[in-house]
Structure formats: C-alpha cells, structure tokens
Amino acid sequence: MRATAVVMIVVTCAGLYSWVASTVGLVEKGSAVLLSMSDNQWVVLMMINIILLLAGMLKDFGIDLLE
C-alpha cells in the first residue's frame, strides 16, 4: 500500500510541475536558451545530456543526505 501512495505522489507532483511549466512558459524559455547557444543538433543534444547527468547527480546526492 505504501508503494502505491509513493507512486501517486510522484505522478501528482509531475502533473503539477508540467502544468506550472506550461503556464509560466518555462519550456519555451528553456528551448530558446539552448537554441541560442548552438544551432547544431548534436551540440544541443550533448548539452541536454550534460544537464540530465548533473540533475541525476544532484538527485542522488539529495537522497543520500536524507538517509
């Protein structure tokens, strides 16, 4: 039962985040920043991969602090 509650909280937070991001225009601003840095699709893809790598490292660090 506990796992179901955790999954529901994650889904709810993801829905709330996507609504806020679309309402504020965060997606358009983020894509404009990435495309202003480079027009090459491979460079943009590499920047996205680096951002995701850093976000994953911070996520793991945050979880380790909570334990």
Summary of the structure (lengths in Angstrom):
residues: 67
radius of gyration: 15.8
end to end distance: 21.5
largest distance: 48.0
contacts: 128
relative contact order: 0.06
helix: 91%
strand: 0%
